[in-house]
Amino acid sequence: MNNFKTNDDLIKELLSLDEQKELQEEIEKEVKSIRGGARIGAGRKKKDSDNILQFQVRVSKREKEFLKYARAHNLNYDDLMQG
């Protein structure tokens, strides 16, 4: 079998660490000039660990009043559901 070498392998073999860094910086600069690079604020926002998943349920006005009452009076929903 042929022993193939990638560009990265050749760069590591032939260049010193400083030369590798310089080459990498030049490559990034060239790519950025051609493709524009990532835009500031682009992509997904980072998730905050304190951020809790929120969802909404559409309810009628009467159901909304009941939920407010139940929360205000600390009703135990498990007991209510048992009958």
PDB file as gemmi writes it, atoms N, CA and C in Angstrom:
CRYST1    1.000    1.000    1.000  90.00  90.00  90.00 P 1                      
ATOM      1  N   MET A   1       0.843  -1.196   0.000  1.00  0.00           N  
ATOM      2  CA  MET A   1       0.000   0.000   0.000  1.00  0.00           C  
ATOM      3  C   MET A   1       0.878   1.244   0.000  1.00  0.00           C  
ATOM      4  N   ASN A   2       0.365   2.242  -0.660  1.00  0.00           N  
ATOM      5  CA  ASN A   2       1.074   3.524  -0.674  1.00  0.00           C  
ATOM      6  C   ASN A   2       0.879   4.234   0.654  1.00  0.00           C  
ATOM      7  N   ASN A   3       1.928   4.888   1.107  1.00  0.00           N  
ATOM      8  CA  ASN A   3       1.853   5.647   2.347  1.00  0.00           C  
ATOM      9  C   ASN A   3       1.618   7.106   1.977  1.00  0.00           C  
ATOM     10  N   PHE A   4       0.362   7.531   1.995  1.00  0.00           N  
ATOM     11  CA  PHE A   4       0.014   8.889   1.611  1.00  0.00           C  
ATOM     12  C   PHE A   4       0.244   9.853   2.766  1.00  0.00           C  
ATOM     13  N   LYS A   5       0.652  11.073   2.423  1.00  0.00           N  
ATOM     14  CA  LYS A   5       0.838  12.121   3.416  1.00  0.00           C  
ATOM     15  C   LYS A   5      -0.081  13.279   3.071  1.00  0.00           C  
ATOM     16  N   THR A   6      -0.675  13.827   4.068  1.00  0.00           N  
ATOM     17  CA  THR A   6      -1.551  14.977   3.865  1.00  0.00           C  
ATOM     18  C   THR A   6      -0.726  16.259   3.890  1.00  0.00           C  
ATOM     19  N   ASN A   7      -1.349  17.343   3.510  1.00  0.00           N  
ATOM     20  CA  ASN A   7      -0.680  18.643   3.565  1.00  0.00           C  
ATOM     21  C   ASN A   7      -0.255  18.967   4.991  1.00  0.00           C  
ATOM     22  N   ASP A   8      -1.120  18.652   5.953  1.00  0.00           N  
ATOM     23  CA  ASP A   8      -0.797  18.923   7.358  1.00  0.00           C  
ATOM     24  C   ASP A   8       0.439  18.143   7.802  1.00  0.00           C  
ATOM     25  N   ASP A   9       0.538  16.892   7.345  1.00  0.00           N  
ATOM     26  CA  ASP A   9       1.716  16.079   7.693  1.00  0.00           C  
ATOM     27  C   ASP A   9       2.995  16.704   7.132  1.00  0.00           C  
ATOM     28  N   LEU A  10       2.943  17.149   5.890  1.00  0.00           N  
ATOM     29  CA  LEU A  10       4.115  17.758   5.265  1.00  0.00           C  
ATOM     30  C   LEU A  10       4.499  19.067   5.947  1.00  0.00           C  
ATOM     31  N   ILE A  11       3.498  19.856   6.297  1.00  0.00           N  
ATOM     32  CA  ILE A  11       3.766  21.122   6.988  1.00  0.00           C  
ATOM     33  C   ILE A  11       4.456  20.861   8.319  1.00  0.00           C  
ATOM     34  N   LYS A  12       3.981  19.858   9.055  1.00  0.00           N  
ATOM     35  CA  LYS A  12       4.589  19.541  10.350  1.00  0.00           C  
ATOM     36  C   LYS A  12       6.018  19.016  10.192  1.00  0.00           C  
ATOM     37  N   GLU A  13       6.260  18.281   9.126  1.00  0.00           N  
ATOM     38  CA  GLU A  13       7.592  17.728   8.888  1.00  0.00           C  
ATOM     39  C   GLU A  13       8.597  18.795   8.466  1.00  0.00           C  
ATOM     40  N   LEU A  14       8.179  19.692   7.578  1.00  0.00           N  
ATOM     41  CA  LEU A  14       9.120  20.580   6.915  1.00  0.00           C  
ATOM     42  C   LEU A  14       9.277  21.950   7.563  1.00  0.00           C  
ATOM     43  N   LEU A  15       8.301  22.381   8.353  1.00  0.00           N  
ATOM     44  CA  LEU A  15       8.347  23.736   8.899  1.00  0.00           C  
ATOM     45  C   LEU A  15       8.497  23.728  10.413  1.00  0.00           C  
ATOM     46  N   SER A  16       9.136  24.770  10.935  1.00  0.00           N  
ATOM     47  CA  SER A  16       9.250  24.920  12.386  1.00  0.00           C  
ATOM     48  C   SER A  16       7.905  25.411  12.940  1.00  0.00           C  
ATOM     49  N   LEU A  17       7.775  25.434  14.260  1.00  0.00           N  
ATOM     50  CA  LEU A  17       6.521  25.872  14.870  1.00  0.00           C  
ATOM     51  C   LEU A  17       6.185  27.312  14.508  1.00  0.00           C  
ATOM     52  N   ASP A  18       7.185  28.194  14.503  1.00  0.00           N  
ATOM     53  CA  ASP A  18       6.950  29.588  14.144  1.00  0.00           C  
ATOM     54  C   ASP A  18       6.494  29.713  12.697  1.00  0.00           C  
ATOM     55  N   GLU A  19       7.125  28.948  11.811  1.00  0.00           N  
ATOM     56  CA  GLU A  19       6.747  28.975  10.403  1.00  0.00           C  
ATOM     57  C   GLU A  19       5.340  28.408  10.206  1.00  0.00           C  
ATOM     58  N   GLN A  20       4.990  27.392  10.990  1.00  0.00           N  
ATOM     59  CA  GLN A  20       3.642  26.828  10.909  1.00  0.00           C  
ATOM     60  C   GLN A  20       2.597  27.856  11.320  1.00  0.00           C  
ATOM     61  N   LYS A  21       2.862  28.580  12.422  1.00  0.00           N  
ATOM     62  CA  LYS A  21       1.931  29.611  12.884  1.00  0.00           C  
ATOM     63  C   LYS A  21       1.787  30.717  11.844  1.00  0.00           C  
ATOM     64  N   GLU A  22       2.914  31.136  11.273  1.00  0.00           N  
ATOM     65  CA  GLU A  22       2.897  32.197  10.271  1.00  0.00           C  
ATOM     66  C   GLU A  22       2.093  31.764   9.044  1.00  0.00           C  
ATOM     67  N   LEU A  23       2.309  30.526   8.601  1.00  0.00           N  
ATOM     68  CA  LEU A  23       1.579  29.994   7.455  1.00  0.00           C  
ATOM     69  C   LEU A  23       0.078  29.935   7.756  1.00  0.00           C  
ATOM     70  N   GLN A  24      -0.273  29.467   8.951  1.00  0.00           N  
ATOM     71  CA  GLN A  24      -1.680  29.367   9.331  1.00  0.00           C  
ATOM     72  C   GLN A  24      -2.341  30.746   9.347  1.00  0.00           C  
ATOM     73  N   GLU A  25      -1.627  31.757   9.862  1.00  0.00           N  
ATOM     74  CA  GLU A  25      -2.169  33.119   9.891  1.00  0.00           C  
ATOM     75  C   GLU A  25      -2.380  33.656   8.485  1.00  0.00           C  
ATOM     76  N   GLU A  26      -1.434  33.387   7.591  1.00  0.00           N  
ATOM     77  CA  GLU A  26      -1.573  33.828   6.200  1.00  0.00           C  
ATOM     78  C   GLU A  26      -2.761  33.153   5.532  1.00  0.00           C  
ATOM     79  N   ILE A  27      -2.948  31.869   5.804  1.00  0.00           N  
ATOM     80  CA  ILE A  27      -4.076  31.134   5.227  1.00  0.00           C  
ATOM     81  C   ILE A  27      -5.392  31.722   5.719  1.00  0.00           C  
ATOM     82  N   GLU A  28      -5.498  31.955   7.032  1.00  0.00           N  
ATOM     83  CA  GLU A  28      -6.726  32.524   7.589  1.00  0.00           C  
ATOM     84  C   GLU A  28      -7.007  33.903   7.011  1.00  0.00           C  
ATOM     85  N   LYS A  29      -5.956  34.714   6.846  1.00  0.00           N  
ATOM     86  CA  LYS A  29      -6.112  36.052   6.284  1.00  0.00           C  
ATOM     87  C   LYS A  29      -6.619  35.968   4.847  1.00  0.00           C  
ATOM     88  N   GLU A  30      -6.052  35.053   4.065  1.00  0.00           N  
ATOM     89  CA  GLU A  30      -6.456  34.895   2.669  1.00  0.00           C  
ATOM     90  C   GLU A  30      -7.896  34.410   2.557  1.00  0.00           C  
ATOM     91  N   VAL A  31      -8.247  33.428   3.371  1.00  0.00           N  
ATOM     92  CA  VAL A  31      -9.614  32.892   3.342  1.00  0.00           C  
ATOM     93  C   VAL A  31     -10.605  33.976   3.745  1.00  0.00           C  
ATOM     94  N   LYS A  32     -10.256  34.763   4.753  1.00  0.00           N  
ATOM     95  CA  LYS A  32     -11.144  35.825   5.215  1.00  0.00           C  
ATOM     96  C   LYS A  32     -11.344  36.883   4.135  1.00  0.00           C  
ATOM     97  N   SER A  33     -10.287  37.178   3.368  1.00  0.00           N  
ATOM     98  CA  SER A  33     -10.410  38.186   2.317  1.00  0.00           C  
ATOM     99  C   SER A  33     -11.281  37.676   1.171  1.00  0.00           C  
ATOM    100  N   ILE A  34     -11.280  36.372   0.943  1.00  0.00           N  
ATOM    101  CA  ILE A  34     -12.069  35.804  -0.150  1.00  0.00           C  
ATOM    102  C   ILE A  34     -13.514  35.541   0.288  1.00  0.00           C  
ATOM    103  N   ARG A  35     -13.666  34.877   1.409  1.00  0.00           N  
ATOM    104  CA  ARG A  35     -14.989  34.455   1.858  1.00  0.00           C  
ATOM    105  C   ARG A  35     -15.638  35.431   2.826  1.00  0.00           C  
ATOM    106  N   GLY A  36     -14.894  36.340   3.370  1.00  0.00           N  
ATOM    107  CA  GLY A  36     -15.465  37.317   4.286  1.00  0.00           C  
ATOM    108  C   GLY A  36     -15.432  36.879   5.735  1.00  0.00           C  
ATOM    109  N   GLY A  37     -15.283  35.612   6.003  1.00  0.00           N  
ATOM    110  CA  GLY A  37     -15.238  35.140   7.386  1.00  0.00           C  
ATOM    111  C   GLY A  37     -16.607  35.207   8.051  1.00  0.00           C  
ATOM    112  N   ALA A  38     -16.643  34.818   9.287  1.00  0.00           N  
ATOM    113  CA  ALA A  38     -17.897  34.814  10.037  1.00  0.00           C  
ATOM    114  C   ALA A  38     -18.275  36.241  10.386  1.00  0.00           C  
ATOM    115  N   ARG A  39     -19.544  36.540  10.242  1.00  0.00           N  
ATOM    116  CA  ARG A  39     -20.034  37.861  10.610  1.00  0.00           C  
ATOM    117  C   ARG A  39     -20.210  37.930  12.115  1.00  0.00           C  
ATOM    118  N   ILE A  40     -20.043  39.104  12.661  1.00  0.00           N  
ATOM    119  CA  ILE A  40     -20.233  39.297  14.102  1.00  0.00           C  
ATOM    120  C   ILE A  40     -21.694  39.050  14.430  1.00  0.00           C  
ATOM    121  N   GLY A  41     -21.941  38.227  15.439  1.00  0.00           N  
ATOM    122  CA  GLY A  41     -23.314  37.933  15.859  1.00  0.00           C  
ATOM    123  C   GLY A  41     -24.002  36.875  15.023  1.00  0.00           C  
ATOM    124  N   ALA A  42     -23.316  36.313  14.041  1.00  0.00           N  
ATOM    125  CA  ALA A  42     -23.928  35.284  13.205  1.00  0.00           C  
ATOM    126  C   ALA A  42     -23.918  33.954  13.949  1.00  0.00           C  
ATOM    127  N   GLY A  43     -24.834  33.104  13.609  1.00  0.00           N  
ATOM    128  CA  GLY A  43     -24.867  31.771  14.204  1.00  0.00           C  
ATOM    129  C   GLY A  43     -25.795  31.706  15.401  1.00  0.00           C  
ATOM    130  N   ARG A  44     -25.817  30.554  15.998  1.00  0.00           N  
ATOM    131  CA  ARG A  44     -26.693  30.339  17.140  1.00  0.00           C  
ATOM    132  C   ARG A  44     -26.183  31.060  18.370  1.00  0.00           C  
ATOM    133  N   LYS A  45     -27.103  31.527  19.153  1.00  0.00           N  
ATOM    134  CA  LYS A  45     -26.750  32.189  20.399  1.00  0.00           C  
ATOM    135  C   LYS A  45     -26.347  31.129  21.420  1.00  0.00           C  
ATOM    136  N   LYS A  46     -25.419  31.478  22.290  1.00  0.00           N  
ATOM    137  CA  LYS A  46     -24.986  30.562  23.333  1.00  0.00           C  
ATOM    138  C   LYS A  46     -26.109  30.394  24.343  1.00  0.00           C  
ATOM    139  N   LYS A  47     -26.311  29.164  24.777  1.00  0.00           N  
ATOM    140  CA  LYS A  47     -27.352  28.891  25.763  1.00  0.00           C  
ATOM    141  C   LYS A  47     -26.855  29.224  27.158  1.00  0.00           C  
ATOM    142  N   ASP A  48     -27.678  29.919  27.882  1.00  0.00           N  
ATOM    143  CA  ASP A  48     -27.365  30.266  29.264  1.00  0.00           C  
ATOM    144  C   ASP A  48     -27.798  29.094  30.142  1.00  0.00           C  
ATOM    145  N   SER A  49     -26.943  28.675  31.042  1.00  0.00           N  
ATOM    146  CA  SER A  49     -27.263  27.527  31.892  1.00  0.00           C  
ATOM    147  C   SER A  49     -28.440  27.824  32.827  1.00  0.00           C  
ATOM    148  N   ASP A  50     -28.674  29.100  33.118  1.00  0.00           N  
ATOM    149  CA  ASP A  50     -29.784  29.469  33.989  1.00  0.00           C  
ATOM    150  C   ASP A  50     -31.094  29.595  33.222  1.00  0.00           C  
ATOM    151  N   ASN A  51     -31.018  29.581  31.893  1.00  0.00           N  
ATOM    152  CA  ASN A  51     -32.208  29.748  31.075  1.00  0.00           C  
ATOM    153  C   ASN A  51     -33.016  28.456  31.062  1.00  0.00           C  
ATOM    154  N   ILE A  52     -34.232  28.535  31.520  1.00  0.00           N  
ATOM    155  CA  ILE A  52     -35.101  27.364  31.596  1.00  0.00           C  
ATOM    156  C   ILE A  52     -36.012  27.359  30.377  1.00  0.00           C  
ATOM    157  N   LEU A  53     -36.229  26.181  29.826  1.00  0.00           N  
ATOM    158  CA  LEU A  53     -37.122  26.048  28.687  1.00  0.00           C  
ATOM    159  C   LEU A  53     -38.503  26.552  29.058  1.00  0.00           C  
ATOM    160  N   GLN A  54     -39.046  27.413  28.203  1.00  0.00           N  
ATOM    161  CA  GLN A  54     -40.369  27.964  28.472  1.00  0.00           C  
ATOM    162  C   GLN A  54     -41.292  27.587  27.325  1.00  0.00           C  
ATOM    163  N   PHE A  55     -42.534  27.346  27.642  1.00  0.00           N  
ATOM    164  CA  PHE A  55     -43.516  27.071  26.611  1.00  0.00           C  
ATOM    165  C   PHE A  55     -44.823  27.723  26.999  1.00  0.00           C  
ATOM    166  N   GLN A  56     -45.674  27.920  26.011  1.00  0.00           N  
ATOM    167  CA  GLN A  56     -46.952  28.563  26.252  1.00  0.00           C  
ATOM    168  C   GLN A  56     -48.066  27.626  25.844  1.00  0.00           C  
ATOM    169  N   VAL A  57     -49.145  27.687  26.602  1.00  0.00           N  
ATOM    170  CA  VAL A  57     -50.329  26.922  26.281  1.00  0.00           C  
ATOM    171  C   VAL A  57     -51.479  27.912  26.215  1.00  0.00           C  
ATOM    172  N   ARG A  58     -52.226  27.858  25.146  1.00  0.00           N  
ATOM    173  CA  ARG A  58     -53.363  28.758  25.017  1.00  0.00           C  
ATOM    174  C   ARG A  58     -54.532  28.186  25.806  1.00  0.00           C  
ATOM    175  N   VAL A  59     -55.066  29.011  26.678  1.00  0.00           N  
ATOM    176  CA  VAL A  59     -56.200  28.592  27.501  1.00  0.00           C  
ATOM    177  C   VAL A  59     -57.280  29.656  27.419  1.00  0.00           C  
ATOM    178  N   SER A  60     -58.480  29.238  27.804  1.00  0.00           N  
ATOM    179  CA  SER A  60     -59.586  30.192  27.798  1.00  0.00           C  
ATOM    180  C   SER A  60     -59.435  31.150  28.978  1.00  0.00           C  
ATOM    181  N   LYS A  61     -60.236  32.192  28.970  1.00  0.00           N  
ATOM    182  CA  LYS A  61     -60.174  33.194  30.041  1.00  0.00           C  
ATOM    183  C   LYS A  61     -60.516  32.562  31.389  1.00  0.00           C  
ATOM    184  N   ARG A  62     -61.483  31.662  31.387  1.00  0.00           N  
ATOM    185  CA  ARG A  62     -61.889  31.008  32.635  1.00  0.00           C  
ATOM    186  C   ARG A  62     -60.785  30.087  33.170  1.00  0.00           C  
ATOM    187  N   GLU A  63     -60.144  29.343  32.259  1.00  0.00           N  
ATOM    188  CA  GLU A  63     -59.032  28.477  32.659  1.00  0.00           C  
ATOM    189  C   GLU A  63     -57.873  29.310  33.204  1.00  0.00           C  
ATOM    190  N   LYS A  64     -57.641  30.458  32.600  1.00  0.00           N  
ATOM    191  CA  LYS A  64     -56.574  31.336  33.059  1.00  0.00           C  
ATOM    192  C   LYS A  64     -56.861  31.834  34.478  1.00  0.00           C  
ATOM    193  N   GLU A  65     -58.118  32.186  34.735  1.00  0.00           N  
ATOM    194  CA  GLU A  65     -58.499  32.619  36.081  1.00  0.00           C  
ATOM    195  C   GLU A  65     -58.292  31.496  37.094  1.00  0.00           C  
ATOM    196  N   PHE A  66     -58.665  30.256  36.709  1.00  0.00           N  
ATOM    197  CA  PHE A  66     -58.476  29.127  37.605  1.00  0.00           C  
ATOM    198  C   PHE A  66     -56.991  28.906  37.913  1.00  0.00           C  
ATOM    199  N   LEU A  67     -56.147  28.998  36.891  1.00  0.00           N  
ATOM    200  CA  LEU A  67     -54.713  28.805  37.109  1.00  0.00           C  
ATOM    201  C   LEU A  67     -54.144  29.864  38.054  1.00  0.00           C  
ATOM    202  N   LYS A  68     -54.579  31.101  37.886  1.00  0.00           N  
ATOM    203  CA  LYS A  68     -54.132  32.168  38.788  1.00  0.00           C  
ATOM    204  C   LYS A  68     -54.589  31.871  40.222  1.00  0.00           C  
ATOM    205  N   TYR A  69     -55.836  31.428  40.374  1.00  0.00           N  
ATOM    206  CA  TYR A  69     -56.376  31.111  41.696  1.00  0.00           C  
ATOM    207  C   TYR A  69     -55.588  29.951  42.323  1.00  0.00           C  
ATOM    208  N   ALA A  70     -55.345  28.915  41.512  1.00  0.00           N  
ATOM    209  CA  ALA A  70     -54.640  27.731  42.018  1.00  0.00           C  
ATOM    210  C   ALA A  70     -53.225  28.085  42.457  1.00  0.00           C  
ATOM    211  N   ARG A  71     -52.566  28.921  41.711  1.00  0.00           N  
ATOM    212  CA  ARG A  71     -51.199  29.327  42.084  1.00  0.00           C  
ATOM    213  C   ARG A  71     -51.215  30.189  43.333  1.00  0.00           C  
ATOM    214  N   ALA A  72     -52.196  31.079  43.431  1.00  0.00           N  
ATOM    215  CA  ALA A  72     -52.276  31.979  44.583  1.00  0.00           C  
ATOM    216  C   ALA A  72     -52.577  31.213  45.870  1.00  0.00           C  
ATOM    217  N   HIS A  73     -53.347  30.117  45.774  1.00  0.00           N  
ATOM    218  CA  HIS A  73     -53.758  29.359  46.948  1.00  0.00           C  
ATOM    219  C   HIS A  73     -52.977  28.058  47.122  1.00  0.00           C  
ATOM    220  N   ASN A  74     -51.880  27.895  46.360  1.00  0.00           N  
ATOM    221  CA  ASN A  74     -51.002  26.724  46.464  1.00  0.00           C  
ATOM    222  C   ASN A  74     -51.768  25.401  46.415  1.00  0.00           C  
ATOM    223  N   LEU A  75     -52.661  25.270  45.438  1.00  0.00           N  
ATOM    224  CA  LEU A  75     -53.407  24.020  45.287  1.00  0.00           C  
ATOM    225  C   LEU A  75     -52.480  22.926  44.797  1.00  0.00           C  
ATOM    226  N   ASN A  76     -52.649  21.730  45.341  1.00  0.00           N  
ATOM    227  CA  ASN A  76     -51.865  20.573  44.935  1.00  0.00           C  
ATOM    228  C   ASN A  76     -52.585  19.895  43.779  1.00  0.00           C  
ATOM    229  N   TYR A  77     -52.018  19.993  42.592  1.00  0.00           N  
ATOM    230  CA  TYR A  77     -52.673  19.440  41.396  1.00  0.00           C  
ATOM    231  C   TYR A  77     -52.768  17.922  41.463  1.00  0.00           C  
ATOM    232  N   ASP A  78     -51.797  17.262  42.086  1.00  0.00           N  
ATOM    233  CA  ASP A  78     -51.845  15.801  42.175  1.00  0.00           C  
ATOM    234  C   ASP A  78     -53.074  15.362  42.975  1.00  0.00           C  
ATOM    235  N   ASP A  79     -53.353  16.051  44.098  1.00  0.00           N  
ATOM    236  CA  ASP A  79     -54.538  15.696  44.894  1.00  0.00           C  
ATOM    237  C   ASP A  79     -55.817  15.940  44.115  1.00  0.00           C  
ATOM    238  N   LEU A  80     -55.867  17.026  43.383  1.00  0.00           N  
ATOM    239  CA  LEU A  80     -57.061  17.335  42.585  1.00  0.00           C  
ATOM    240  C   LEU A  80     -57.297  16.286  41.501  1.00  0.00           C  
ATOM    241  N   MET A  81     -56.237  15.795  40.911  1.00  0.00           N  
ATOM    242  CA  MET A  81     -56.381  14.835  39.820  1.00  0.00           C  
ATOM    243  C   MET A  81     -56.771  13.449  40.342  1.00  0.00           C  
ATOM    244  N   GLN A  82     -56.504  13.145  41.605  1.00  0.00           N  
ATOM    245  CA  GLN A  82     -56.870  11.849  42.175  1.00  0.00           C  
ATOM    246  C   GLN A  82     -58.377  11.757  42.372  1.00  0.00           C  
ATOM    247  N   GLY A  83     -59.042  12.861  42.438  1.00  0.00           N  
ATOM    248  CA  GLY A  83     -60.488  12.839  42.554  1.00  0.00           C  
ATOM    249  C   GLY A  83     -60.874  13.235  43.898  1.00  0.00           C  
TER     250      GLY A  83                                                      
END                                                                             
